[in-house]
């Protein structure tokens, strides 16, 4: 596709994180019609069951009516599996992240949690096309389970993957580690290098997290970057809308 696109993606969307995101979303809405992909967690850390927050769900209903997309993002966003047994698993689950929920699950348990999320979206009458694992981590069992759901896509930091075959599509993403001042400083430098490296990419993804919104430095960067990319001619689009266009373009070429 000749058009250069832009995806604005909010991770870890839950009732308790909305207070972090709300001012930023208002600022984005003030820029114009910019669709957002919301990565929604059904029961964030076992304390944010969506159906117990009807006002929050109505807010997401309203976002759908604006043209946004809701994406299933884990079930609990917490790694509550038995303790890791190997050095590699210990690193992935205790150093890299404590929230890689779908990394240690076998196929059966992954299937149960995926079905819980899919059923929730169905009860709330939310269209569902994609699943993104917390921390982008999918273990072998979870990969097999996800391939059987009938969903359209998943992603990691550098790619979108068409299901069920995990066909990879280059889609570079920018993401910050914002928990400390030095991490925010390094993240800004890395983001600017990524932008230079991928300035001609057909699509760029901005992957925001609630912690980014808690610091003026990172919050302001994301809003300024969004403005820069829009001014540079990138067209904002949701994940599923971009993938639909990609599939049409691929079919035309074939």
C-alpha positions as CSV (number, residue, x, y, z in Angstrom):
1,X,0.0,0.0,0.0
2,X,1.3,3.4,-1.0
3,X,-0.4,5.2,1.9
4,X,1.7,5.6,5.1
5,X,-0.4,4.8,8.1
6,X,-0.3,5.2,11.9
7,X,-1.8,3.2,14.7
8,X,-2.4,4.6,18.1
9,X,-2.7,1.7,20.6
10,X,-3.5,1.9,24.3
11,X,-2.4,-1.1,26.3
12,X,-3.7,-2.4,29.6
13,X,-7.1,-0.7,29.3
14,X,-9.2,-1.3,32.5
15,X,-11.4,0.7,34.9
16,X,-8.4,1.5,37.1
17,X,-6.2,2.7,34.3
18,X,-8.8,4.9,32.7
19,X,-7.9,7.7,35.2
20,X,-4.4,7.7,33.6
21,X,-5.6,7.7,30.0
22,X,-8.6,10.0,30.1
23,X,-6.8,13.4,29.9
24,X,-4.6,12.0,27.1
25,X,-7.6,10.7,25.2
26,X,-9.3,14.0,25.5
27,X,-6.2,15.7,24.0
28,X,-6.2,13.2,21.1
29,X,-9.8,13.8,20.4
30,X,-9.2,17.5,20.3
31,X,-6.8,16.9,17.3
32,X,-9.6,15.5,15.1
33,X,-11.0,12.1,14.1
34,X,-8.1,9.8,15.2
35,X,-9.2,6.2,15.7
36,X,-7.6,4.3,18.6
37,X,-7.1,0.6,19.2
38,X,-7.9,-0.1,22.9
39,X,-6.3,-3.3,24.3
40,X,-8.9,-4.3,26.9
41,X,-8.2,-6.6,29.9
42,X,-11.4,-8.5,31.0
43,X,-10.3,-8.6,34.7
44,X,-7.1,-6.6,35.3
45,X,-5.1,-8.3,38.0
46,X,-8.2,-10.1,39.3
47,X,-9.6,-6.8,40.6
48,X,-11.2,-5.0,37.6
49,X,-13.9,-7.2,36.3
50,X,-15.3,-5.2,33.4
51,X,-18.9,-6.1,33.9
52,X,-18.8,-4.7,37.4
53,X,-18.1,-1.3,35.8
54,X,-21.1,-0.5,33.5
55,X,-20.1,3.2,33.2
56,X,-16.7,2.2,31.9
57,X,-18.2,-0.3,29.5
58,X,-20.6,2.5,28.2
59,X,-17.5,4.7,27.6
60,X,-16.0,1.9,25.5
61,X,-19.3,1.5,23.6
62,X,-19.0,5.2,22.8
63,X,-15.5,4.7,21.5
64,X,-16.7,2.0,19.2
65,X,-19.3,4.4,17.8
66,X,-16.5,6.8,17.0
67,X,-14.7,4.2,14.9
68,X,-12.2,2.9,17.5
69,X,-11.3,-0.8,17.9
70,X,-11.4,-2.9,21.0
71,X,-8.8,-5.7,21.2
72,X,-8.7,-8.6,23.7
73,X,-5.6,-8.2,25.9
74,X,-5.2,-11.3,28.0
75,X,-7.7,-12.2,30.6
76,X,-6.1,-11.1,33.9
77,X,-2.8,-9.5,32.7
78,X,-1.1,-11.3,35.6
79,X,1.2,-14.3,35.6
80,X,-0.5,-16.5,38.3
81,X,0.9,-19.8,37.0
82,X,3.1,-22.0,39.2
83,X,6.6,-20.7,39.9
84,X,9.1,-21.0,37.0
85,X,11.4,-24.0,37.0
86,X,14.1,-23.2,34.4
87,X,16.6,-20.3,34.3
88,X,15.1,-19.1,31.1
89,X,11.5,-19.2,32.4
90,X,12.7,-17.4,35.6
91,X,14.2,-14.6,33.5
92,X,11.1,-14.2,31.3
93,X,8.6,-14.4,34.2
94,X,10.5,-12.6,37.0
95,X,13.0,-10.3,35.3
96,X,11.6,-9.4,31.9
97,X,8.0,-9.1,33.2
98,X,5.7,-10.4,36.0
99,X,2.7,-9.9,33.7
100,X,3.3,-12.4,30.8
101,X,0.1,-14.2,31.6
102,X,0.0,-16.3,28.4
103,X,3.7,-17.3,28.4
104,X,3.5,-20.3,30.9
105,X,0.0,-21.6,30.1
106,X,-0.6,-24.9,28.4
107,X,-3.1,-25.2,25.6
108,X,-6.0,-26.2,27.7
109,X,-5.7,-23.3,30.2
110,X,-5.0,-20.8,27.4
111,X,-8.1,-21.9,25.6
112,X,-10.2,-21.4,28.8
113,X,-9.0,-17.9,29.3
114,X,-9.3,-17.0,25.6
115,X,-12.9,-18.3,25.6
116,X,-13.7,-16.2,28.7
117,X,-12.5,-13.0,26.9
118,X,-14.3,-13.9,23.7
119,X,-17.5,-14.6,25.5
120,X,-17.2,-11.3,27.4
121,X,-16.9,-9.4,24.2
122,X,-19.9,-11.2,22.8
123,X,-22.1,-10.4,25.9
124,X,-21.1,-6.8,25.6
125,X,-21.8,-6.8,21.9
126,X,-18.3,-5.6,21.1
127,X,-16.8,-6.7,17.7
128,X,-13.6,-8.7,18.2
129,X,-10.9,-9.4,15.7
130,X,-7.6,-9.4,17.5
131,X,-5.8,-10.7,20.6
132,X,-2.6,-9.3,22.0
133,X,-0.9,-11.2,24.8
134,X,0.3,-9.2,27.9
135,X,3.9,-8.3,27.3
136,X,3.4,-9.8,23.8
137,X,4.4,-13.2,25.3
138,X,2.8,-16.3,23.9
139,X,4.0,-19.7,25.0
140,X,3.7,-22.7,22.6
141,X,0.4,-23.9,24.2
142,X,-1.1,-20.4,24.0
143,X,-0.1,-20.1,20.3
144,X,-1.9,-23.3,19.5
145,X,-5.0,-22.3,21.5
146,X,-5.1,-18.8,19.8
147,X,-4.8,-20.3,16.3
148,X,-8.1,-22.2,17.0
149,X,-10.2,-19.2,18.1
150,X,-11.2,-17.9,14.7
151,X,-9.7,-14.5,15.5
152,X,-8.0,-12.5,12.8
153,X,-4.7,-11.4,14.2
154,X,-2.2,-11.0,17.0
155,X,1.0,-8.9,17.3
156,X,4.4,-8.5,18.9
157,X,6.5,-5.3,19.1
158,X,7.7,-5.6,15.4
159,X,4.9,-7.4,13.6
160,X,1.3,-8.1,13.1
161,X,0.5,-11.8,12.6
162,X,-2.5,-13.1,10.6
163,X,-4.1,-16.1,12.2
164,X,-4.3,-19.1,12.2
165,X,-1.0,-19.5,10.4
166,X,0.9,-16.6,12.1
167,X,1.7,-15.0,8.8
168,X,4.1,-12.1,9.7
169,X,3.6,-8.6,8.5
170,X,6.2,-5.9,9.3
171,X,4.6,-3.3,11.5
172,X,7.3,-1.6,13.6
173,X,6.1,-0.4,17.0
174,X,7.4,2.3,19.4
175,X,7.0,1.6,23.1
176,X,8.5,3.2,26.2
177,X,9.8,2.0,29.6
178,X,8.7,4.9,31.7
179,X,9.0,3.8,35.3
180,X,12.0,6.0,36.1
181,X,13.5,9.2,34.8
182,X,16.5,7.5,33.2
183,X,14.3,5.0,31.5
184,X,12.1,7.7,30.1
185,X,15.2,9.5,28.8
186,X,16.6,6.4,27.1
187,X,13.1,5.6,25.7
188,X,13.0,8.9,24.0
189,X,16.3,8.4,22.4
190,X,15.4,4.9,21.2
191,X,12.1,6.1,19.8
192,X,13.7,8.9,17.8
193,X,16.2,6.4,16.3
194,X,13.3,4.0,15.5
195,X,11.5,6.8,13.8
196,X,14.5,7.6,11.6
197,X,15.0,3.9,10.8
198,X,11.4,3.3,9.9
199,X,10.4,6.7,8.4
200,X,9.4,5.1,5.2
201,X,7.5,2.1,6.7
202,X,4.0,1.7,5.5
203,X,2.7,1.6,9.0
204,X,4.0,2.7,12.4
205,X,2.5,1.7,15.8
206,X,2.6,3.8,18.9
207,X,2.1,1.5,21.9
208,X,1.2,3.5,25.0
209,X,0.9,2.2,28.6
210,X,-0.8,3.7,31.6
211,X,2.6,4.4,33.3
212,X,3.5,6.7,30.3
213,X,0.5,8.8,31.2
214,X,1.7,9.4,34.8
215,X,4.7,11.5,33.7
216,X,4.5,14.8,31.9
217,X,7.7,14.0,30.0
218,X,6.4,10.8,28.4
219,X,2.8,11.9,28.1
220,X,3.8,15.1,26.2
221,X,6.2,13.1,24.0
222,X,3.5,10.8,22.8
223,X,1.1,13.7,22.0
224,X,3.8,15.7,20.3
225,X,4.9,12.6,18.3
226,X,1.3,11.9,17.2
227,X,1.0,15.5,16.0
228,X,4.3,15.2,14.1
229,X,3.4,12.0,12.4
230,X,0.0,13.4,11.4
231,X,1.6,16.6,10.0
232,X,4.0,14.4,8.1
233,X,1.0,12.8,6.2
234,X,0.5,9.6,8.1
235,X,-3.1,8.5,8.2
236,X,-4.5,7.2,11.5
237,X,-6.1,3.8,11.4
238,X,-7.1,0.9,13.7
239,X,-5.3,-2.4,13.5
240,X,-8.2,-4.3,11.9
241,X,-9.0,-1.5,9.4
242,X,-5.3,-1.5,8.3
243,X,-5.2,-5.2,8.0
244,X,-8.4,-5.2,5.9
245,X,-6.8,-2.8,3.5
246,X,-3.6,-4.9,3.5
247,X,-5.6,-8.0,2.7
248,X,-7.4,-6.3,-0.2
249,X,-4.2,-4.9,-1.6
250,X,-2.5,-8.3,-1.3
251,X,-5.4,-10.0,-3.1
252,X,-5.3,-7.4,-5.9
253,X,-1.5,-8.0,-6.4
254,X,-2.1,-11.8,-6.4
